[in-house]
Amino acid sequence: MNPAARVQTAIELLDAIIIAARDGGAAADTVATRFFKERRYAGSGDRRAIRELVWRAIRRFGKIPINGRSALVALADKDADLAALFTGEGRAPGVISADEPRATGSDMPKWLVPHLDPLITEREAQALLERAPLDVRINALRAAQLEDDGLPMPTGGEPLPAPLLGLRFASDTNLLDHPAMQLGAVEVQDAGSQWIAHACQARAGMTVVDLCAGAGGKTLALAAAMAGPDGDVDGLLVACDTDRRRLQQLPVRAERAGVERIDARLLDPRRELEALDDLTQVADVVLVDAPCSGSGTWRRNPDGRWRLTPQRLAVLVTEQARLLDLAAKLVAPGGALVYAVCAITREEGEAQVASFLARHAGWTAEPVWNDPAGAASPGRPSGAGRLLTPAHDATDGFFIARIKAV
């Protein structure tokens, strides 16, 4: 495929992503995967070049373009090499005319700017759209088994800061076929997510509830923190979610990681307590990694900016509050509720926790981290919690708070 044909194909892929974003369809990564399955004539080099051009356009425009061509024409206006490929010959896109539509706007949706956490400066906002590295968490038990079997751990990664046990690789690193990945010695997990699990301060013998477990990434990190002498969970670790498809991934991941004792519970939306009645005021820790805007993960999912609306944000904030109130019923006296969102809006972070504390007497915020002097203490104070950001902490954007039942 020649360079001009790649540009035309990028326009077509962008069209598909834009339609999916407008209609509430699949995310850009999923759309791209399906797109290339239907175009097997595109080689690996073609696919890489097309994806890079498409994601460059997605990152550039915070407002959804009218179509793929308008986005690439706007890029071509400031890129002579790209503009030269609009020849109209063969598979090349048509010649650019001066009066045809161009995508416009900044890289951040204007309506969202007033809602951002005050710590999000222009530099912070820009960092949210840079390519993210590949972080992995090391499963110590499986890593030791890998070493005993003479199999290699991944090389070329930089250690994550203590007390995290993980590695950071370049963004284009592919570990899917590496023995360490296939045998559960490493799990892909952003350092920010690993910090959330660390904030739970889980340990052997505890009762810990991961209320919004999803596919179980943080559940497995909690399992490692609760490991007994045999390497499996010592205590009760309950992983819950209302999404059957996502929760069904946990048993497979747990088996690969060598973890057997996880109590997975599928919950009915708005009837969650029916399946959690035995845990009322029992849990030492409840983690609420709540559904959110995903604004902290735009390095990985920049098309999320096209899907977020004021109405959607309001719905999410209401659901987060409901889940916090639900989680509070499960925490034992003296226990802790850890609230986290991969979001950088004030409503989903500091304001959400302030509202919870105003509704619930007898609860108090406490330090998120409980590490010895000199240990890493990521993030910056944001209300009663801490905000992690790419520019400041080299993680995705996360708000984390730890609230104690007095």
N, C-alpha and C positions, 0 to 999 in steps of 0.2 A: 504494500500500500504506500503510495507516494505521499509526501507531506501535505499537499493540497487535499487529497482524499481523506487524510486523517482529520483535517479541519472540518470538512463536511460531515464526517462521521461524528465528530465532537458536537456539532450543532444538533444532530439528530438525537444523540444521547442526552444533551441538555434539554431538548424539547421533552423527552420522556421524563426526566427528573422534575422539570417544572410542572408538568401535568400531574405527576404524583404528589408533589408538594401542595398544589392547589386543591386536589381532591382528597387529601388525607390518605394517600396511598403509601407505598413502601418507601423506605429511606433511600437516599442516593446510592449507597453501596449495594443494596439489594437490587435496585433498578439497573445499575451498571452490570452486575453479575448476570442478570437475565438477558440484558441487551447483548452482551458478548457471546452468550450461549447460542443466540440466534444468528450470530455472525462469526462463525468459526473460521472464516477466511482471514480474519484479523489475527496476525501473529502476536507473540508476546511483546515484541517491541512496539507494534502498532497499538496494542491495548494500553501499554504503559504511557506512550506519548499522548494518546487520546484522553486518558484519565487525568494526566497532569494538566492538560489544557482545560478540561471541564472543571476540575477542582480549582484551578486558578480563577476561573470565571465565578464560581460559587463563592469563593472567599472574597472576591472583589466587591460584590454587590449584596448589601444587606436587604435591599428590597427586591422582591422576586421580579425578574425580567419578564417582558411580554412573551418572549420566545428565546430559543437558543441563539439564533442568528443575531438578535439585538445585543446580546451579551458579548459575543465574540467580535462583532463589529465595533463595539465600544472599546474592547481591548485592542483591536487592530488600529484604532485611531491614535494610540500611543505606542504602537509596536510596528515599525515599518516592515520587519521580516514577516510578521503574521499577515499584515495587510497585503503583501505581495502575493500571497497564496490565494487570494480571492480573484481568480482569473476567469471563472466561468467555463473553463476548458475541461472536458472529460468529467471526472468526479469532483472537480474543484467547486467550491461555492461561488455563486455569482459575484460579479464585480460590485464593489461597494459604491452606492450613490450617496451624494452629500445630504440628501433630504430623507433618507430612510431612518426608521426608528433606531435609537440607541438606548441600551440600558443606562439608567442614571442612579444617582444616590451614593451615599457613603457605604463603608463596609459594615456599619452598625445600624440597625433599624432605628430611625429617629424617634419613633414613639417609645422605644424601650429605654432610651438614654436616661430619662428622669427616674426610672425604676431601678437603676443599677446601684449596687452598694457604693457608698461614697468613696471607698478605697479604689474603685475601678477608674483609673486615669486613662488618658488616651493611649499611653504606652501599654497599660494593662489590656485595654481593648484590642490593640493590635496583636499582642502576644496570644490572645485567644484564637487567632486565626492562622497562626504559624503551625507548621507541621509538628506533630507530637512525636516524641521518641517511643520506643517499645519498651515498656517496663514489665518485668516478670517477678513474681514472688517465688522464692525457693521453698519447696516442701522438704524440710530437713530429713525426714524419715526416708522418703523415696530417693533423695539425693545420695544418702549413705548407701542405699541398696544399689543404686546405679554404679557407685564407685566400687562396691564389692564385686559387681558383675563385670567390671572392666570397661564399662561404657562411659563415654565422655559427657561432661556437662557442657553447655554452650560456652564458647569463648568469644572474647571481644567486647564483653559488656563491662560497664563500670558499676561497682557496688553502690547500692542505694544507701543513704545515711542511716547509721544506727539510731534506734534499735530495729529498724526494718531489716528483713533478710531477703534481699532481692538484687536484681541486676537491671541496668539500663543499657539498651542497645539503640543503634541508629534507627531512624524511622522506617527505613526500607528493609530492615532485617526480617527474614522469613524463618521462623522456627517451627512451623507446623509439622514438618517431617523429621525434626530432630528427636532422637531417642528420649531426651530429657522431657520433651513435651508429651510424647506419646505414652511414656511410662509414668507421668504424673509427678516428675521431680520439679517441674516449674509450671506455673500457671500465669497466663497473661493477666496482669492487673496493674493499673496505673498506681504510682506511688501514693497519690491522694487517697485512693480507695484503701490502700494498705494502712495509711494513717488512720482512717476511720475505724478499721478493725482494731488497731492499736489503742484507740481512744476508749474502746469498750472495756479494756483492762480485764478481759476474760481470763480465767485460770481454771485448773483442774478442780472438780468438785462443785462448780457453780451450776445454776440453772440459767441458761442464756436463750433468749428468743430473738431470732432475726425475723422481724415482722414482715418485711418486704424483701424477701430473699431473692426473688427473680431466679436466675439460673444457678445461684449459689456461690458466686465468687467470694463474697465476704464471709459466707457461712463456712467455707473451707478454711479461710484465714482464722476464723474463730475456733474451728476445730483444732487447728495446729496449736493455738494458744492454750486450749483445754486438754492437750494430750497427756495421757497418763503414762505409766511405765511401758505399756505395750504399744505406745504410739497412737492409739485410738482415743476417742473422746472419753474423758473421765468426768462424769456429771451428766446433765441433760442439756442437749443442744437441739432446739426446735427451729426448723426453717419453714416459714409460711409464705404463701403468696396466693393471689386470686387468679393468676394466669397459669392454667394447667400446662400449656405448651412449654413455658419457661421453666416451671418447677420440675417438669419431667426430665430436664437435662441434669439436675443435681445428682440423682443416683449414679448415672454414668460417670460424671466427674468425680464423685466421691469414691467410687470403686477404683478408678484410675489413681486417685491420690492415696489409697489405702485406708480410707475412713469408712467405717461401717455403722457407727452408732450415732446417726443423725435422724431425728424424728421429723420427717417431712409431712406437712399438713397443707392440703389444698383448702382454701377458705372461700366461702360464698361472700361476694361483695355485699357490704353493709349488714352481714349476718356473721361477721368474723368471730364474735365471742362465743357462738354456739360450738365452735370447734376448739375454743381456747378456755373453756370454763374451768378446767382443772388447773389452769395456770394463774388464776386470779390472785393477785397479791403474793405470788410465789417467786417470780423471776428476780434473780440478782441483777441482771442486766437485760434491757430490751433495746435492741437496735432498730430504729426507724429510718431506714434509707429510703426516704419517701419519693413517690412519683413527683417529678419536677420539670421545669422548663428545659433542662439539659443545657442551659446557657454556659455552663462551665466546661462542656465537652465539645465546643465548636471547633477546636483544633482537629478533632476526629470526624465530627459531623457538622460541617459548616452549613449544610442545607437546613439544619434545625432553625436557623434564623428566618427562613422562609415559611416555616410552619407555625411559629409562635405568634399569637395575636393577643391583644389585651383581654379578650374574652377567655381565651385558653389559659392565660396566666391567672385570671381570677378563679377559674374552676380549680386549677391546681392548688392555689393557696387555700381554698376551702377544704379540699380533700386532705391536704397536709395537716390542717388543724384537727380534722376528724380523726385521723390516724394517731396523732399525738394524744388526743383524749382517750382513744381506745387503748393505746399502749400504757398509759398511766394506770389503768385498771389492773395491769398484769404485774406491775413492779412491787416487790416486797418492801416493807418498811426498811429504810436504809439503803435500798437498792438504787440503781441508776437507769435513767433513760438517755440513750445517746441518739440525738437527732442529726441527720445528715442529708444534704441535697447536693447534687452536682450542678449547682446554680449560683449565679452571682447577683441576683436581684435582692434588694433589701426586703421585699415582702416575703420571700421564701426563706430568708435567713434570719437576721437579727430581729426583724419585726414579728416573725412567726413565733420565735421563742419568747419574746417580750409579751406577746398576747397570751401564750400558754401560761406563763408565770402569773399573769394578771387574772386568769380564770381559775387557777388552782392554788389555793392556800396550802402551805405545808411543803412546798417544793422550792428548791433553791438551785441556782446555777453554781457549778463548781469548775475548777480548772479542767480543761480538756485533756491536758497531758499531765501525767504523774511520773515523770522521769527524774533520775538523779541529776544533780547539777552538772552542767557541761554537756548533757545529751541534747540532741537536736530538738528544737521546739518550733515546728513549722507554723506558718500562717501569721496573721496579725489579728489583734482584737477587733471584733465586730459585734457590738452589743455584748450579749452574754456568751457568745461563741467566738470562733476563729474562722477567718476566711483564708483559704489557700488559693493561689493564682499561679498561672504559668510564669509570669514575669518575676514574681517574688519568690516562688517556691519550686519552680520547675515541675509543677504537677498540673493536672486539670484543675478547673475552678471548683472548689468545694466549700460549703459552709458546714461547720461541725460544732455542735454544742453538747455539753454533758450536764444533765439536770438530775438532782438527787431528791429522792423522797425522804423527807426528814422524819 
